[in-house]
């Protein structure tokens, strides 16, 4: 598929923002009563991973551009272009996240306001990314569907990535109670993400009977997308089952927590990757 770089870009950037959001949520809710150094030790890995995921996403976007230098011309049209706004939002989010990571690694301190500001910038960035695709001539991308799908992926994919990293650190520290609370938060956030996706899917019913593309040249939806969509649903469902299994384990049996969360993360990440292929295929 010729839009594969956009699959990488959107999915990894959404995972980056979601990982940061859920990591901060766990940090502020669960890490009270521990020393600052211990809290920083648990926090810096998922925050660093948020930055790494963002860098991978940006690398993917470069392969989509015919000439990466054209990005600087795109940035000059903020008042009229959602693509320009997305480029600026990307730069601001990654810049703030870079500063947050630098402080965590070099000073071994968490700058709370800067981290929160980075998360807010990430949400604004996700809105700009969603608006770029929602404001097109393609009916199936317009309206609620794109916003719900993208923000749902932020919560679902980012949540399990953050949970995997936090669970690994907490298991090594013998913090089984906090480990389960992290899994609960991840599962709760993931369910909200799935509900958003379902809401977006239901919004497509309003386009039944309409042409898929509001242009002169007719377009048809490619074949095989139903099979991919079913595959996506199955993978996400299996991932959620893995998270639920970990949550239901008895105390003292969390030795395989990292393995179970790894399987859950793999299923959900791949499943949402398949979903992103479907998304760009119906608009390609």
C-alpha positions in Angstrom: 0.0 0.0 0.0 1.5 3.3 -1.1 0.3 5.0 2.2 2.3 2.7 4.4 4.6 5.5 5.7 1.4 7.3 6.9 0.4 4.1 8.8 3.7 4.3 10.6 3.5 8.0 11.2 -0.1 8.1 12.6 0.1 4.9 14.6 3.4 5.6 16.3 2.6 9.2 17.0 -0.7 8.2 18.6 1.1 5.6 20.6 3.6 8.2 21.7 0.9 10.6 23.0 -1.1 7.8 24.6 2.0 6.4 26.4 2.8 9.8 27.8 -0.7 10.4 29.0 -1.2 7.0 30.7 2.3 7.2 32.2 1.6 10.6 33.8 -1.8 9.4 35.0 -0.2 6.4 36.8 2.6 8.6 38.1 0.4 11.1 39.7 -2.1 8.6 41.0 0.0 5.6 42.1 3.5 6.7 43.0 2.6 8.6 46.1 4.4 7.3 49.2 7.5 6.3 47.3 10.8 8.2 47.2 11.3 10.7 44.3 14.2 8.7 43.0 12.2 5.6 42.8 9.2 7.4 41.2 11.6 8.9 38.6 13.1 5.4 37.9 9.6 4.1 37.1 8.5 7.1 35.1 11.5 7.8 32.8 11.3 4.6 30.8 7.8 5.1 29.5 8.4 8.8 28.9 11.6 8.0 27.0 9.6 5.4 25.0 7.0 8.1 24.2 9.8 10.1 22.6 11.3 7.1 20.8 7.8 6.2 19.4 7.5 9.8 18.2 10.8 9.7 16.5 9.9 6.5 14.7 6.6 8.2 13.6 8.5 11.2 12.3 10.9 9.0 10.4 7.9 7.3 8.7 6.4 10.7 7.7 9.7 11.6 5.9 9.2 8.6 3.6 5.8 10.0 2.7 7.1 13.3 1.5 8.5 13.6 -2.0 10.9 16.2 -0.7 11.2 16.7 3.1 12.4 20.3 2.6 8.9 21.2 1.4 7.8 20.8 5.0 9.3 24.3 5.7 7.1 25.8 3.0 4.1 24.0 4.4 4.7 25.6 7.8 4.0 29.1 6.3 0.3 28.6 5.9 -1.0 28.1 9.5 -4.0 30.3 8.9 -5.4 28.3 6.1 -3.9 24.8 6.1 -4.5 21.9 8.6 -1.3 20.3 7.3 0.6 23.4 8.3 -1.0 23.3 11.7 -0.2 19.6 12.1 3.5 20.3 11.3 3.7 23.0 13.9 1.8 20.9 16.4 4.2 18.0 15.8 7.2 20.3 16.3 5.9 21.8 19.5 4.9 18.4 21.0 8.2 16.7 20.2 10.2 19.8 21.4 8.4 19.8 24.8 8.8 16.0 25.1 12.5 16.3 24.3 13.0 18.8 27.1 11.0 16.6 29.5 13.1 13.6 28.6 16.4 15.6 28.9 15.5 16.7 32.4 14.5 13.2 33.4 17.7 11.7 32.2 20.2 14.4 32.9 18.9 15.8 36.2 17.0 12.8 37.4 14.0 15.0 38.1 10.4 15.1 36.8 9.3 18.6 35.8 5.6 18.1 36.5 4.3 21.3 34.7 6.5 20.6 31.7 5.3 17.0 31.4 1.7 18.1 31.7 2.3 20.8 29.1 3.8 18.1 26.8 0.7 15.9 27.3 -1.6 18.8 26.5 0.5 19.7 23.4 0.1 16.0 22.4 -3.7 16.2 22.6 -3.7 19.4 20.6 -1.5 17.7 18.1 -3.9 14.7 17.8 -6.7 17.1 17.2 -4.7 18.8 14.3 -3.8 15.3 12.9 -7.5 14.3 13.0 -8.7 17.5 11.5 -6.3 17.1 8.6 -8.0 13.9 7.5 -11.5 14.9 8.6 -11.5 18.0 6.4 -11.3 16.3 3.1 -13.6 15.4 0.2 -13.8 11.8 1.4 -17.1 11.2 3.1 -15.9 8.3 5.3 -13.1 10.4 6.8 -15.3 13.4 7.6 -17.0 14.2 10.9 -16.8 12.2 14.0 -15.3 9.0 12.6 -11.7 10.2 12.2 -11.6 12.1 15.5 -13.0 9.1 17.4 -10.7 6.6 15.7 -7.5 8.6 16.2 -8.2 9.5 19.9 -9.4 6.0 20.6 -6.1 4.7 19.3 -4.2 7.1 21.5 -5.9 5.7 24.6 -5.9 2.0 23.6 -2.4 1.6 22.0 -0.6 4.1 24.2 -2.2 2.7 27.3 -0.9 -0.8 26.8 2.5 0.4 25.8 2.8 2.4 29.0 1.4 -0.5 31.1 3.9 -2.9 29.6 6.9 -0.7 30.6 5.5 0.2 34.0 4.5 -3.4 34.8 8.0 -4.6 33.9 9.6 -2.1 36.3 7.1 -2.7 39.1 7.4 -6.5 38.9 11.2 -6.1 39.2 10.7 -4.0 42.3 8.2 -6.4 43.8 5.4 -3.8 43.7 2.6 -6.2 42.9 -0.2 -4.1 44.3 0.8 -1.1 42.2 1.3 -3.4 39.3 -2.3 -4.4 39.3 -3.5 -0.9 39.7 -1.5 0.1 36.6 -3.2 -2.8 34.7 -6.6 -1.5 35.9 -5.9 2.0 34.7 -4.6 0.7 31.4 -7.7 -1.5 30.9 -10.0 1.3 31.9 -8.3 3.8 29.5 -8.3 1.1 26.8 -12.0 0.4 27.2 -12.7 4.2 26.8 -10.6 4.1 23.6 -12.6 1.2 22.2 -15.9 2.9 23.0 -14.6 6.0 21.1 -13.8 3.8 18.1 -17.3 2.2 18.3 -18.8 5.6 18.4 -16.8 6.6 15.3 -17.9 3.4 13.5 -21.6 4.1 14.3 -21.2 7.6 12.9 -20.5 6.0 9.5 -24.1 4.9 9.4 -25.1 8.5 8.5 -23.2 8.1 5.2 -25.0 5.0 4.0 -26.2 5.5 0.5 -23.9 8.5 -0.1 -21.0 8.4 -2.6 -17.7 7.7 -0.8 -15.9 10.6 -2.5 -17.3 14.1 -3.2 -15.5 14.6 -6.4 -15.8 14.2 -10.1 -13.8 11.0 -10.4 -15.7 8.1 -8.9 -13.8 5.8 -6.4 -14.6 2.4 -5.0 -13.6 0.9 -1.8 -10.9 -1.8 -2.3 -11.7 -5.4 -1.8 -10.5 -7.4 1.2 -11.1 -4.6 3.7 -13.8 -6.5 5.5 -11.4 -9.4 6.3 -8.8 -6.9 7.5 -11.4 -5.2 9.7 -12.4 -8.5 11.3 -8.7 -9.3 11.8 -8.3 -6.0 13.6 -11.3 -6.7 15.9 -10.0 -10.2 16.8 -6.5 -9.0 17.6 -7.7 -6.2 19.8 -10.1 -8.6 21.6 -7.4 -11.1 22.2 -5.2 -8.3 23.6 -7.9 -7.1 25.9 -8.3 -10.7 27.1 -4.6 -10.9 27.9 -4.9 -7.7 30.0 -8.0 -9.1 31.8 -6.2 -12.4 32.5 -3.3 -10.5 34.2 -5.8 -8.5 36.2 -7.6 -11.7 37.4 -4.4 -13.5 38.5 -4.1 -14.2 42.2 -1.7 -12.3 44.4 1.8 -13.7 44.3 1.4 -15.1 40.7 2.4 -12.1 38.7 5.8 -13.6 37.7 4.7 -13.8 34.1 3.2 -10.3 34.1 5.7 -8.9 31.6 5.1 -11.8 29.2 1.3 -11.4 29.4 1.4 -7.6 28.9 3.9 -8.1 26.0 1.4 -10.4 24.2 -1.4 -7.9 24.9 0.6 -5.0 23.6 1.7 -7.0 20.5 -1.9 -8.0 19.7 -3.4 -4.5 20.2 -0.5 -2.7 18.4 -0.7 -5.0 15.4 -4.5 -4.9 15.4 -4.6 -1.1 15.3 -1.9 -1.2 12.6 -4.2 -3.3 10.5 -7.0 -0.8 11.3 -4.8 2.0 10.1 -4.2 0.1 6.8 -8.0 -0.1 6.4 -8.3 3.6 7.2 -5.9 4.7 4.5 -7.1 2.1 2.0 -10.7 3.4 2.0 -9.4 6.9 1.4 -6.6 6.0 -1.0 
